[in-house]
Amino acid sequence: MGALVESEPLTDGPLEPGSRFRDVFEDHGQRIELEAELVEVDAPRVLVVHLVSDVFEATIDQRLEQVDGGTRLTAGIETTYTKLAARLLASVVTRHAQKRLEDDLARLKELVESDAV
């Protein structure tokens, strides 16, 4: 997550459903602070996180599966914009978030493949 600049645990103990974090993202001069709660954790195969900010709520679902001698990452995000202004700009914001996710995943792929050599 290239835009993540801070992450602070809000709960003690192991990473498990119910664990919460305060995260701060900065992107294009915008600072977004949110609370993240782990919904499902089955390391290293499944991670589902619910995010809440003052303008949106989102659930991110990431899953790894073995496929033909490799690994496939499937990532999905469902977002609900809670403020009128955000709903009006939803298509622009969603396109930007999609581009950011694709860039982050491309960088992850580069990192993973460079270690495999």
N, C-alpha and C positions, 0 to 999 in steps of 0.2 A: 504494500500500500504506500505508494510514493508520496502521497500527501499527508500521511500520518506524521505528526511532529511531537505528540505527547500521548502516553498511555499510562494510566494510574489505576492499580487495582483498588476496588472499593470493598472487596470481601477478602477474607483470609482463607487459606487452605488450598487444596488442589484445584486444578481447572476441571470444573464439572458443571452440569446444568445448574443454573442459578448464580454462578459466579458473575460478578459485575465489574465493569471498568468505566472510567471516565476517559474518553479519547478526544483529542484535538487534531483537526485536519486543517491544513492551509493550502489553498489552491487559487491561483489567479487573484491574489490579494484578499481573498475571503477566508475568514477564520470560522470554522464550524466546530462547536463543542457539543458532544453527545454522550449519552450513556449507552453502553453495550452490555447485553446480558447473554450469556451462553445458554442456548436452548437445548442443543444436542451436541454431545462430544463423544466420538468413538475414534480416538487417535490411532493411526493417522488417516483413517478412512473418511470420517464425517465430521464436519463442523457447521453448526447452524447457530447464527447470532442474530439477536433482535436489537435494533438500534432505535434510540429515541432522541430527537433534538427538538428545538423549539419550532421548527418548520416542517419536519417530516418524521415518519416512522418507517422503518424498513426491516425486512428479514432477509438475511444473506444465507444461502445454502451452498456449501462447497463439499464435493464428494470426489474421492479418488477410487478408481477401479482398475484392476489388471485387465489389459486388452492386448492380445497378440504379442506377448513378450514386452509390452511397454505399460505405461500408466496413463489413463485418461483422467483429466480434471474437468469436472462439470461444475459450473458456478452459476447461480441464479440469484437475482435480487428482485423482491417485490416491495414497492415503495408506495406509501400513501402520504400525500402532501397535506399538512394540517392547517396551513395558512393560505388565505385567498391569493395573495401575491405569488406564492410558490406554485399554487395550482394553475394560475394563469401562465406561468413560465415553465410549466412542467415539461413540455416537449423539448425546450432548449436545455433545461437542467438534465433531463434524462439522457439526451444525446451526449452531453459533456461527460456525464458519469459513465456512460457506456464506453466512450473513447478512453477515459482514464483507466477503467477496468481492463480494456483490451491492451493498453500500453503496459500496465502492471503485469498482466499475464504473459505478455511477450518477453518482458524483462525476466520474469521468473523462469520461463522456458530457457532463455539464454543461460541463466545461472546454473540450472539443473544440467543442461547439456554440456556446459563447459567443465563441470565436475566429473562427468561421465567419461571424459577422454583419457 
